[in-house]
Protein backbone atom coordinates (compact mmCIF):
# COMPACT_ATOMS: atom_id res chain seq x y z
CA UNK A 1 0.00 0.00 0.00
CA UNK A 2 1.11 3.54 -0.65
CA UNK A 3 2.44 5.55 2.26
CA UNK A 4 1.61 9.11 3.08
CA UNK A 5 4.10 11.68 1.85
CA UNK A 6 6.72 11.78 4.58
CA UNK A 7 8.08 15.24 4.90
CA UNK A 8 5.95 18.34 5.15
CA UNK A 9 6.07 20.51 2.06
CA UNK A 10 6.85 24.10 2.97
CA UNK A 11 3.92 26.39 2.26
CA UNK A 12 4.55 29.71 0.59
CA UNK A 13 1.64 31.18 2.52
CA UNK A 14 2.14 32.20 6.13
CA UNK A 15 -1.17 30.53 7.02
CA UNK A 16 -3.15 27.84 5.29
CA UNK A 17 -6.54 28.96 4.05
CA UNK A 18 -9.60 26.87 4.83
CA UNK A 19 -12.75 26.87 2.74
CA UNK A 20 -15.78 25.13 4.26
CA UNK A 21 -18.53 24.01 1.91
CA UNK A 22 -21.91 23.40 3.52
CA UNK A 23 -25.31 22.60 2.06
CA UNK A 24 -28.73 24.12 2.57
CA UNK A 25 -32.36 23.28 1.77
CA UNK A 26 -31.94 19.79 0.27
CA UNK A 27 -29.38 17.03 0.17
CA UNK A 28 -27.79 16.17 -3.14
CA UNK A 29 -27.56 19.87 -3.95
CA UNK A 30 -24.08 19.55 -5.44
CA UNK A 31 -21.76 20.27 -2.52
CA UNK A 32 -19.25 17.69 -3.72
CA UNK A 33 -18.97 19.13 -7.20
CA UNK A 34 -18.88 22.65 -5.74
CA UNK A 35 -16.06 21.68 -3.39
CA UNK A 36 -14.22 19.95 -6.25
CA UNK A 37 -14.68 22.95 -8.55
CA UNK A 38 -13.48 25.39 -5.89
CA UNK A 39 -10.45 23.16 -5.41
CA UNK A 40 -9.66 23.25 -9.10
CA UNK A 41 -10.15 27.02 -9.24
CA UNK A 42 -7.66 27.56 -6.41
CA UNK A 43 -5.25 24.98 -7.84
CA UNK A 44 -5.38 26.78 -11.19
CA UNK A 45 -4.08 29.84 -9.36
CA UNK A 46 -0.97 27.95 -8.35
CA UNK A 47 -1.97 26.92 -4.82
CA UNK A 48 -1.38 23.46 -3.42
CA UNK A 49 -4.88 22.28 -2.62
CA UNK A 50 -6.26 19.38 -0.68
CA UNK A 51 -9.86 18.42 -0.01
CA UNK A 52 -11.48 16.85 3.01
CA UNK A 53 -14.85 15.17 3.18
CA UNK A 54 -16.76 14.99 6.45
CA UNK A 55 -19.51 12.37 6.58
CA UNK A 56 -21.74 12.78 9.63
CA UNK A 57 -22.42 9.02 9.93
CA UNK A 58 -21.50 6.92 12.96
CA UNK A 59 -19.99 4.41 10.52
CA UNK A 60 -16.21 4.59 10.84
CA UNK A 61 -15.92 4.50 7.07
CA UNK A 62 -18.15 4.04 4.03
CA UNK A 63 -17.11 0.41 3.67
CA UNK A 64 -19.96 -0.87 5.81
CA UNK A 65 -22.65 1.21 4.12
CA UNK A 66 -24.94 -0.31 1.52
CA UNK A 67 -24.35 1.39 -1.83
CA UNK A 68 -28.09 1.76 -2.40
CA UNK A 69 -28.19 3.84 0.80
CA UNK A 70 -25.02 5.83 0.51
CA UNK A 71 -23.89 5.64 -3.12
CA UNK A 72 -20.55 4.36 -4.33
CA UNK A 73 -17.86 3.34 -1.89
CA UNK A 74 -14.70 4.95 -3.22
CA UNK A 75 -11.30 3.44 -2.41
CA UNK A 76 -8.05 5.38 -2.03
CA UNK A 77 -4.52 4.15 -2.71
CA UNK A 78 -3.99 3.70 1.04
CA UNK A 79 -7.08 1.48 1.19
CA UNK A 80 -9.50 3.87 2.87
CA UNK A 81 -13.11 3.12 1.96
CA UNK A 82 -14.72 6.48 1.67
CA UNK A 83 -17.46 8.64 0.23
CA UNK A 84 -17.86 8.98 -3.51
CA UNK A 85 -17.11 12.69 -3.28
CA UNK A 86 -13.49 11.74 -2.58
CA UNK A 87 -13.55 10.39 -6.14
CA UNK A 88 -14.81 13.73 -7.42
CA UNK A 89 -12.02 15.55 -5.60
CA UNK A 90 -9.37 13.22 -7.01
CA UNK A 91 -10.79 13.58 -10.51
CA UNK A 92 -11.06 17.37 -10.44
CA UNK A 93 -7.73 17.95 -8.70
CA UNK A 94 -5.88 15.17 -10.52
CA UNK A 95 -4.22 14.16 -7.24
CA UNK A 96 -4.29 11.18 -4.89
CA UNK A 97 -5.88 11.70 -1.50
CA UNK A 98 -5.29 9.89 1.77
CA UNK A 99 -7.16 8.41 4.70
CA UNK A 100 -6.58 11.67 6.58
CA UNK A 101 -8.71 13.47 3.97
CA UNK A 102 -11.83 11.65 5.09
CA UNK A 103 -13.61 11.64 8.43
CA UNK A 104 -16.89 10.43 9.83
CA UNK A 105 -18.51 11.01 13.21
CA UNK A 106 -17.56 7.41 14.07
CA UNK A 107 -13.93 7.98 13.17
CA UNK A 108 -13.73 11.18 15.22
CA UNK A 109 -15.37 9.65 18.31
CA UNK A 110 -13.23 6.53 18.00
CA UNK A 111 -10.11 8.69 18.20
CA UNK A 112 -11.41 10.83 21.08
CA UNK A 113 -12.18 7.66 23.04
CA UNK A 114 -8.82 6.12 22.14
CA UNK A 115 -7.04 9.22 23.42
CA UNK A 116 -9.12 9.20 26.61
CA UNK A 117 -8.26 5.54 27.27
CA UNK A 118 -4.63 6.41 26.65
CA UNK A 119 -4.70 9.24 29.24
CA UNK A 120 -3.93 11.74 26.53
CA UNK A 121 -6.44 14.21 28.05
CA UNK A 122 -4.33 14.10 31.22
CA UNK A 123 -7.18 13.42 33.64
CA UNK A 124 -9.53 16.20 32.62
CA UNK A 125 -13.21 15.70 31.78
CA UNK A 126 -13.58 14.86 28.14
CA UNK A 127 -16.60 16.75 26.81
CA UNK A 128 -18.59 16.56 23.57
CA UNK A 129 -17.87 20.27 23.26
CA UNK A 130 -15.10 21.32 22.87
CA UNK A 131 -13.20 18.03 22.67
CA UNK A 132 -15.02 16.56 19.68
CA UNK A 133 -14.79 19.74 17.54
CA UNK A 134 -11.15 20.13 18.65
CA UNK A 135 -10.46 16.62 17.33
CA UNK A 136 -12.13 17.63 14.05
CA UNK A 137 -9.89 20.71 13.83
CA UNK A 138 -6.86 18.58 14.63
CA UNK A 139 -7.75 16.27 11.74
CA UNK A 140 -8.26 19.15 9.32
CA UNK A 141 -4.86 20.53 10.28
CA UNK A 142 -3.22 17.10 9.99
CA UNK A 143 -4.56 16.57 6.46
CA UNK A 144 -3.29 20.06 5.63
CA UNK A 145 0.15 19.39 7.12
CA UNK A 146 0.59 15.98 5.53
CA UNK A 147 -0.34 17.14 2.04
CA UNK A 148 1.47 20.47 2.37
CA UNK A 149 -1.79 22.12 1.38
CA UNK A 150 -2.01 25.90 1.10
CA UNK A 151 -5.76 25.89 0.55
CA UNK A 152 -7.79 23.14 2.21
CA UNK A 153 -11.38 22.63 1.14
CA UNK A 154 -13.62 20.95 3.72
CA UNK A 155 -17.02 19.67 2.69
CA UNK A 156 -19.39 19.09 5.60
CA UNK A 157 -21.90 16.41 4.64
CA UNK A 158 -25.61 16.75 5.25
CA UNK A 159 -27.67 19.91 5.32
CA UNK A 160 -27.48 22.84 7.75
CA UNK A 161 -30.06 22.50 10.49
CA UNK A 162 -29.58 18.77 10.85
CA UNK A 163 -28.67 17.47 14.26
CA UNK A 164 -25.97 15.22 12.77
CA UNK A 165 -23.47 17.79 11.60
CA UNK A 166 -23.64 20.39 14.39
CA UNK A 167 -20.32 19.34 15.92
CA UNK A 168 -18.60 19.78 12.58
CA UNK A 169 -20.15 23.22 12.12
CA UNK A 170 -18.98 24.00 15.65
CA UNK A 171 -15.45 22.98 14.67
CA UNK A 172 -15.66 25.26 11.64
CA UNK A 173 -16.92 28.13 13.79
CA UNK A 174 -14.07 27.61 16.27
CA UNK A 175 -11.50 27.57 13.47
CA UNK A 176 -12.94 30.80 12.04
CA UNK A 177 -12.79 32.46 15.46
CA UNK A 178 -9.12 31.53 15.77
CA UNK A 179 -8.17 32.45 12.20
CA UNK A 180 -10.73 35.03 11.02
CA UNK A 181 -8.83 35.95 7.86
CA UNK A 182 -8.08 32.40 6.83
CA UNK A 183 -11.47 30.72 6.89
CA UNK A 184 -14.25 31.09 4.31
CA UNK A 185 -17.74 29.60 4.24
CA UNK A 186 -19.55 28.64 1.08
CA UNK A 187 -23.23 27.78 1.39
CA UNK A 188 -24.56 25.69 -1.47
CA UNK A 189 -28.28 26.28 -1.52
CA UNK A 190 -31.20 25.32 -3.69
CA UNK A 191 -33.81 27.58 -5.28
CA UNK A 192 -36.93 25.67 -6.22
CA UNK A 193 -39.25 26.71 -9.02
CA UNK A 194 -42.65 25.27 -7.97
CA UNK A 195 -44.47 24.25 -11.13
CA UNK A 196 -47.69 25.89 -9.97
CA UNK A 197 -45.91 29.25 -9.57
CA UNK A 198 -43.29 29.11 -12.31
CA UNK A 199 -41.12 31.43 -10.23
CA UNK A 200 -37.77 30.81 -8.54
CA UNK A 201 -38.16 31.10 -4.77
CA UNK A 202 -35.44 32.45 -2.49
CA UNK A 203 -37.05 31.91 0.94
CA UNK A 204 -35.63 28.43 1.62
CA UNK A 205 -32.15 29.85 0.98
CA UNK A 206 -32.80 32.72 3.38
CA UNK A 207 -33.80 30.19 6.04
CA UNK A 208 -30.75 28.05 5.35
CA UNK A 209 -28.51 31.08 5.76
CA UNK A 210 -30.22 31.96 9.05
CA UNK A 211 -29.91 28.41 10.29
CA UNK A 212 -26.22 28.63 9.56
CA UNK A 213 -26.13 31.92 11.48
CA UNK A 214 -27.67 30.20 14.49
CA UNK A 215 -24.66 27.86 14.48
CA UNK A 216 -22.50 31.00 14.73
CA UNK A 217 -21.45 30.88 11.10
CA UNK A 218 -21.96 33.51 8.42
CA UNK A 219 -21.74 32.38 4.79
CA UNK A 220 -19.25 34.38 2.73
CA UNK A 221 -20.40 33.04 -0.61
CA UNK A 222 -23.77 31.61 -1.56
CA UNK A 223 -24.04 29.22 -4.46
CA UNK A 224 -27.54 29.43 -5.86
CA UNK A 225 -28.29 26.04 -7.33
CA UNK A 226 -31.39 25.75 -9.42
CA UNK A 227 -32.87 24.53 -12.66
CA UNK A 228 -32.06 27.88 -14.28
CA UNK A 229 -29.75 30.85 -13.72
CA UNK A 230 -30.43 33.30 -10.97
CA UNK A 231 -31.73 36.66 -12.19
CA UNK A 232 -30.46 40.02 -10.94
CA UNK A 233 -33.51 40.66 -8.78
CA UNK A 234 -33.17 37.39 -6.87
CA UNK A 235 -29.42 37.73 -6.61
CA UNK A 236 -29.89 41.09 -4.86
CA UNK A 237 -32.60 39.66 -2.63
CA UNK A 238 -30.42 36.77 -1.50
CA UNK A 239 -27.50 39.13 -0.94
CA UNK A 240 -29.60 41.47 1.18
CA UNK A 241 -31.25 38.81 3.32
CA UNK A 242 -28.20 36.60 3.69
CA UNK A 243 -25.71 39.39 4.57
CA UNK A 244 -23.34 39.12 1.61
CA UNK A 245 -22.32 41.49 -1.21
CA UNK A 246 -24.23 40.89 -4.50
CA UNK A 247 -21.15 39.52 -6.24
CA UNK A 248 -20.79 36.84 -3.57
CA UNK A 249 -24.00 35.21 -4.73
CA UNK A 250 -23.03 32.84 -7.50
CA UNK A 251 -25.54 31.36 -9.88
CA UNK A 252 -25.23 27.64 -10.51
CA UNK A 253 -27.90 26.40 -12.89
CA UNK A 254 -28.20 22.74 -13.84
CA UNK A 255 -25.67 21.80 -16.52
CA UNK A 256 -25.27 18.87 -18.86
CA UNK A 257 -21.72 18.16 -17.76
CA UNK A 258 -20.39 18.66 -14.24
CA UNK A 259 -17.00 19.47 -15.78
CA UNK A 260 -18.40 22.81 -17.03
CA UNK A 261 -19.00 23.94 -13.47
CA UNK A 262 -15.52 25.24 -12.58
CA UNK A 263 -15.55 27.32 -15.77
CA UNK A 264 -19.06 28.61 -15.04
CA UNK A 265 -17.97 29.54 -11.50
CA UNK A 266 -15.00 31.40 -12.94
CA UNK A 267 -17.32 33.33 -15.27
CA UNK A 268 -19.07 34.46 -12.10
CA UNK A 269 -15.67 35.40 -10.59
CA UNK A 270 -15.61 32.70 -7.92
CA UNK A 271 -11.80 32.73 -7.72
CA UNK A 272 -11.58 36.50 -7.34
CA UNK A 273 -14.30 36.50 -4.69
CA UNK A 274 -12.49 33.81 -2.72
CA UNK A 275 -9.26 35.77 -2.98
CA UNK A 276 -11.03 38.78 -1.50
CA UNK A 277 -12.72 36.82 1.29
CA UNK A 278 -9.45 35.09 2.23
CA UNK A 279 -7.19 38.16 1.84
CA UNK A 280 -5.19 36.44 -0.86
CA UNK A 281 -3.32 38.33 -3.57
CA UNK A 282 -4.96 38.48 -6.98
CA UNK A 283 -3.68 35.72 -9.22
CA UNK A 284 -4.44 34.73 -12.79
CA UNK A 285 -6.00 31.31 -13.18
CA UNK A 286 -4.55 28.85 -15.68
CA UNK A 287 -7.36 26.52 -16.60
CA UNK A 288 -6.07 25.77 -20.10
CA UNK A 289 -5.75 21.98 -19.66
CA UNK A 290 -9.20 21.82 -18.12
CA UNK A 291 -10.67 23.91 -20.96
CA UNK A 292 -9.09 21.56 -23.51
CA UNK A 293 -10.68 18.62 -21.72
CA UNK A 294 -14.06 20.34 -21.51
CA UNK A 295 -14.01 21.13 -25.23
CA UNK A 296 -13.65 17.40 -25.89
CA UNK A 297 -16.77 16.68 -23.85
CA UNK A 298 -18.76 18.59 -26.48
CA UNK A 299 -17.52 16.47 -29.40
CA UNK A 300 -18.57 13.02 -30.43
CA UNK A 301 -21.59 12.95 -32.71
CA UNK A 302 -21.03 9.23 -33.12
CA UNK A 303 -22.09 7.54 -29.88
CA UNK A 304 -21.19 4.19 -28.39
CA UNK A 305 -23.95 2.52 -26.42
CA UNK A 306 -22.82 0.84 -23.23
CA UNK A 307 -24.93 -1.33 -20.93
CA UNK A 308 -23.87 -1.25 -17.30
CA UNK A 309 -25.35 -4.47 -15.96
CA UNK A 310 -25.47 -4.06 -12.19
CA UNK A 311 -27.42 -5.08 -9.12
CA UNK A 312 -27.61 -1.89 -7.08
CA UNK A 313 -29.83 0.24 -9.28
CA UNK A 314 -33.14 0.00 -7.49
CA UNK A 315 -34.09 2.59 -4.89
CA UNK A 316 -37.86 2.43 -4.41
CA UNK A 317 -39.36 3.52 -7.70
CA UNK A 318 -36.17 5.30 -8.76
CA UNK A 319 -33.04 4.21 -10.58
CA UNK A 320 -29.78 4.97 -8.81
CA UNK A 321 -26.76 5.45 -11.04
CA UNK A 322 -24.69 7.24 -8.38
CA UNK A 323 -23.72 3.81 -7.09
CA UNK A 324 -21.44 3.39 -10.10
CA UNK A 325 -20.38 7.00 -10.55
CA UNK A 326 -16.66 6.32 -10.97
CA UNK A 327 -17.42 3.79 -13.73
CA UNK A 328 -19.71 6.18 -15.55
CA UNK A 329 -17.10 8.94 -15.37
CA UNK A 330 -14.27 6.60 -16.43
CA UNK A 331 -16.31 5.57 -19.50
CA UNK A 332 -16.88 9.22 -20.39
CA UNK A 333 -13.19 10.18 -20.07
CA UNK A 334 -12.13 7.43 -22.46
CA UNK A 335 -14.90 8.32 -24.92
CA UNK A 336 -13.85 11.97 -24.88
CA UNK A 337 -10.27 10.92 -25.50
CA UNK A 338 -11.22 8.80 -28.51
CA UNK A 339 -13.67 11.40 -29.77
CA UNK A 340 -16.91 9.47 -29.49
CA UNK A 341 -19.97 10.30 -27.48
CA UNK A 342 -21.45 7.83 -25.04
CA UNK A 343 -24.90 6.65 -24.17
CA UNK A 344 -24.98 4.63 -20.96
CA UNK A 345 -27.91 2.45 -19.99
CA UNK A 346 -28.26 1.12 -16.45
CA UNK A 347 -29.53 -2.44 -16.77
CA UNK A 348 -30.77 -4.09 -13.58
CA UNK A 349 -29.59 -7.70 -13.67
CA UNK A 350 -32.55 -8.77 -11.52
CA UNK A 351 -34.80 -7.89 -14.48
CA UNK A 352 -33.16 -10.69 -16.51
CA UNK A 353 -33.94 -13.13 -13.72
CA UNK A 354 -37.59 -12.10 -13.40
CA UNK A 355 -37.87 -12.12 -17.22
CA UNK A 356 -38.95 -8.48 -17.17
CA UNK A 357 -36.39 -8.00 -19.93
CA UNK A 358 -34.80 -10.46 -22.35
CA UNK A 359 -31.08 -11.14 -22.66
CA UNK A 360 -31.36 -10.39 -26.37
CA UNK A 361 -31.90 -6.71 -25.50
CA UNK A 362 -28.13 -6.66 -25.02
CA UNK A 363 -27.55 -6.97 -28.75
CA UNK A 364 -28.46 -3.29 -29.09
CA UNK A 365 -25.36 -2.34 -27.13
CA UNK A 366 -21.81 -1.85 -28.39
CA UNK A 367 -20.33 -2.98 -25.09
CA UNK A 368 -21.27 -4.43 -21.72
CA UNK A 369 -19.73 -3.63 -18.38
CA UNK A 370 -20.32 -5.41 -15.07
CA UNK A 371 -19.30 -3.47 -11.94
CA UNK A 372 -18.23 -4.73 -8.54
CA UNK A 373 -20.67 -5.99 -5.97
CA UNK A 374 -21.40 -8.35 -3.12
CA UNK A 375 -23.78 -11.16 -2.36
CA UNK A 376 -26.25 -13.30 -4.17
CA UNK A 377 -29.06 -11.14 -5.50
CA UNK A 378 -29.02 -10.47 -9.22
CA UNK A 379 -25.98 -12.66 -9.80
CA UNK A 380 -27.50 -15.30 -12.09
CA UNK A 381 -28.80 -12.45 -14.28
CA UNK A 382 -25.29 -11.05 -14.50
CA UNK A 383 -23.74 -14.42 -15.33
CA UNK A 384 -26.17 -14.95 -18.19
CA UNK A 385 -25.43 -11.43 -19.51
CA UNK A 386 -21.71 -12.24 -19.47
CA UNK A 387 -22.39 -15.47 -21.37
CA UNK A 388 -24.38 -13.48 -23.91
CA UNK A 389 -21.46 -11.06 -24.38
CA UNK A 390 -18.97 -13.91 -24.77
CA UNK A 391 -21.04 -15.87 -27.27
CA UNK A 392 -22.07 -12.87 -29.33
CA UNK A 393 -18.63 -11.27 -29.42
CA UNK A 394 -19.87 -8.10 -27.68
CA UNK A 395 -17.01 -6.28 -25.88
CA UNK A 396 -17.18 -7.13 -22.19
CA UNK A 397 -15.41 -5.45 -19.30
CA UNK A 398 -15.78 -6.93 -15.80
CA UNK A 399 -14.70 -5.05 -12.69
CA UNK A 400 -13.94 -7.04 -9.53
CA UNK A 401 -17.16 -9.05 -9.06
CA UNK A 402 -17.53 -8.60 -12.82
CA UNK A 403 -14.24 -10.47 -13.25
CA UNK A 404 -15.09 -13.20 -10.75
CA UNK A 405 -18.48 -13.79 -12.39
CA UNK A 406 -16.81 -13.85 -15.80
CA UNK A 407 -14.57 -16.68 -14.56
CA UNK A 408 -17.61 -18.51 -13.17
CA UNK A 409 -19.44 -18.15 -16.50
CA UNK A 410 -16.41 -19.49 -18.33
CA UNK A 411 -16.03 -22.42 -15.97
CA UNK A 412 -19.72 -23.33 -16.25
CA UNK A 413 -20.19 -22.97 -19.98
CA UNK A 414 -16.77 -23.61 -21.51
CA UNK A 415 -15.19 -25.97 -18.96
CA UNK A 416 -18.56 -27.64 -18.36
CA UNK A 417 -18.45 -27.29 -14.56
CA UNK A 418 -22.15 -26.65 -14.27
CA UNK A 419 -22.16 -25.83 -10.56
CA UNK A 420 -19.11 -23.56 -10.69
CA UNK A 421 -19.58 -20.73 -8.21
CA UNK A 422 -17.99 -18.45 -5.65
CA UNK A 423 -17.89 -19.33 -1.96
CA UNK A 424 -19.54 -15.99 -1.34
CA UNK A 425 -22.76 -17.33 -2.90
CA UNK A 426 -22.71 -21.09 -2.54
CA UNK A 427 -20.09 -22.58 -0.23
CA UNK A 428 -21.52 -26.03 -0.98
CA UNK A 429 -20.67 -25.92 -4.68
CA UNK A 430 -18.23 -28.68 -5.69
CA UNK A 431 -16.43 -26.27 -8.00
CA UNK A 432 -15.53 -23.12 -6.13
CA UNK A 433 -13.62 -21.45 -8.95
CA UNK A 434 -13.75 -18.28 -6.85
CA UNK A 435 -12.77 -18.85 -3.25
CA UNK A 436 -12.07 -16.90 -0.10
CA UNK A 437 -8.59 -15.39 0.18
CA UNK A 438 -6.47 -17.13 2.79
CA UNK A 439 -5.96 -13.94 4.83
CA UNK A 440 -9.73 -13.33 4.92
CA UNK A 441 -10.79 -16.56 6.59
CA UNK A 442 -10.05 -15.59 10.18
CA UNK A 443 -11.47 -12.11 9.66
CA UNK A 444 -14.84 -13.48 8.61
CA UNK A 445 -14.86 -16.05 11.41
CA UNK A 446 -14.14 -13.35 13.99
CA UNK A 447 -16.74 -11.05 12.43
CA UNK A 448 -14.04 -8.50 11.81
CA UNK A 449 -15.81 -6.95 8.85
CA UNK A 450 -14.87 -3.25 8.93
CA UNK A 451 -11.98 -2.14 6.68
CA UNK A 452 -10.80 -5.73 6.56
CA UNK A 453 -11.00 -6.60 2.85
CA UNK A 454 -7.96 -6.61 0.61
CA UNK A 455 -7.97 -2.85 0.19
CA UNK A 456 -6.06 -0.21 -1.69
CA UNK A 457 -3.25 -0.12 -4.21
CA UNK A 458 -1.30 -3.27 -5.05
CA UNK A 459 1.12 -3.89 -7.87
CA UNK A 460 0.57 -6.47 -10.60
CA UNK A 461 2.76 -7.82 -13.38
CA UNK A 462 1.39 -8.10 -16.91
CA UNK A 463 2.21 -10.78 -19.48
CA UNK A 464 3.70 -9.50 -22.70
CA UNK A 465 1.51 -9.24 -25.77
CA UNK A 466 -1.80 -9.63 -23.91
CA UNK A 467 -4.77 -7.29 -24.37
CA UNK A 468 -4.12 -5.79 -20.93
CA UNK A 469 -0.39 -5.31 -21.40
CA UNK A 470 -0.88 -3.68 -24.80
CA UNK A 471 -3.53 -1.35 -23.37
CA UNK A 472 -1.31 -0.22 -20.47
CA UNK A 473 1.83 -0.14 -22.58
CA UNK A 474 3.78 -1.23 -19.51
CA UNK A 475 4.54 -4.48 -17.67
CA UNK A 476 3.93 -3.30 -14.13
CA UNK A 477 0.85 -1.55 -12.84
CA UNK A 478 -0.62 -0.41 -9.54
CA UNK A 479 -4.38 -0.54 -9.04
CA UNK A 480 -6.90 -0.24 -6.20
CA UNK A 481 -8.60 -3.27 -4.74
CA UNK A 482 -11.58 -4.07 -2.54
CA UNK A 483 -12.43 -7.75 -2.23
CA UNK A 484 -12.33 -10.86 -0.05
CA UNK A 485 -12.51 -13.55 -2.73
CA UNK A 486 -10.23 -14.42 -5.62
CA UNK A 487 -9.71 -16.91 -8.45
CA UNK A 488 -9.06 -20.35 -6.98
CA UNK A 489 -5.61 -21.43 -8.15
CA UNK A 490 -6.72 -25.08 -8.23
CA UNK A 491 -8.72 -24.19 -11.35
CA UNK A 492 -6.19 -21.87 -12.96
CA UNK A 493 -4.62 -24.57 -15.16
CA UNK A 494 -7.94 -25.92 -16.43
CA UNK A 495 -9.26 -22.44 -17.17
CA UNK A 496 -6.07 -21.57 -19.05
CA UNK A 497 -6.24 -24.80 -21.01
CA UNK A 498 -9.77 -23.86 -21.98
CA UNK A 499 -8.50 -20.56 -23.42
CA UNK A 500 -8.76 -18.02 -20.60
CA UNK A 501 -5.59 -16.00 -20.12
CA UNK A 502 -4.55 -14.63 -16.73
CA UNK A 503 -2.68 -11.66 -18.10
CA UNK A 504 -2.08 -9.87 -14.79
CA UNK A 505 -0.75 -11.52 -11.63
CA UNK A 506 0.34 -10.28 -8.23
CA UNK A 507 4.17 -10.00 -8.13
CA UNK A 508 4.43 -13.33 -6.23
CA UNK A 509 2.33 -14.97 -8.95
CA UNK A 510 -0.30 -16.14 -6.46
CA UNK A 511 -3.25 -13.86 -7.24
CA UNK A 512 -5.01 -13.53 -10.60
CA UNK A 513 -5.54 -9.82 -11.11
CA UNK A 514 -6.68 -9.81 -14.76
CA UNK A 515 -8.43 -12.45 -16.86
CA UNK A 516 -9.00 -12.08 -20.59
CA UNK A 517 -9.64 -13.86 -23.86
CA UNK A 518 -6.97 -13.26 -26.55
CA UNK A 519 -7.85 -10.69 -29.21
CA UNK A 520 -8.15 -13.34 -31.95
CA UNK A 521 -10.85 -15.12 -29.91
CA UNK A 522 -13.03 -12.19 -28.87
CA UNK A 523 -13.49 -8.48 -29.66
CA UNK A 524 -12.75 -7.68 -25.97
CA UNK A 525 -13.43 -9.94 -23.03
CA UNK A 526 -11.52 -8.83 -20.00
CA UNK A 527 -12.02 -8.65 -16.27
CA UNK A 528 -9.97 -7.11 -13.47
CA UNK A 529 -9.87 -8.17 -9.84
CA UNK A 530 -9.17 -4.50 -9.06
CA UNK A 531 -11.22 -1.36 -9.70
CA UNK A 532 -9.59 0.58 -12.54
CA UNK A 533 -12.44 3.12 -12.39
CA UNK A 534 -10.97 4.60 -9.20
CA UNK A 535 -7.90 5.79 -11.04
CA UNK A 536 -9.53 7.18 -14.19
CA UNK A 537 -9.13 10.94 -14.35
CA UNK A 538 -10.42 13.54 -16.81
CA UNK A 539 -6.94 14.55 -17.87
CA UNK A 540 -5.59 10.97 -17.81
CA UNK A 541 -8.28 8.46 -18.80
CA UNK A 542 -7.71 4.85 -17.77
CA UNK A 543 -5.98 2.71 -20.44
CA UNK A 544 -8.27 -0.31 -19.92
CA UNK A 545 -11.40 1.80 -20.26
CA UNK A 546 -9.91 3.35 -23.39
CA UNK A 547 -9.14 -0.09 -24.85
CA UNK A 548 -12.69 -1.22 -24.03
CA UNK A 549 -14.25 1.85 -25.69
CA UNK A 550 -12.05 1.36 -28.75
CA UNK A 551 -13.39 -2.20 -29.03
CA UNK A 552 -16.95 -0.90 -28.59
CA UNK A 553 -16.38 1.59 -31.40
CA UNK A 554 -15.14 -1.17 -33.72
CA UNK A 555 -18.10 -3.34 -32.70
CA UNK A 556 -20.49 -0.49 -33.52
CA UNK A 557 -19.11 -0.18 -37.06
CA UNK A 558 -19.79 -3.86 -37.61
N1 LIG B 1 -17.77 -9.72 -3.61
C1 LIG B 1 -16.52 -9.91 -4.23
C2 LIG B 1 -15.40 -10.08 -3.22
O1 LIG B 1 -15.55 -9.72 -2.09
C3 LIG B 1 -16.19 -8.77 -5.18
C4 LIG B 1 -16.01 -7.47 -4.49
C5 LIG B 1 -16.15 -6.28 -5.40
O2 LIG B 1 -16.70 -6.39 -6.49
N2 LIG B 1 -15.64 -5.15 -4.99
O3 LIG B 1 -14.36 -10.58 -3.53
Boltz pocket constraint, residues with backbone or C-beta under 6 A from the ligand:
constraints:
  - pocket:
      binder: B
      contacts: [[A, 371], [A, 372], [A, 373], [A, 374], [A, 375], [A, 399], [A, 400], [A, 401], [A, 402], [A, 404], [A, 424], [A, 482], [A, 483], [A, 484], [A, 485], [A, 486]]
      max_distance: 6.0
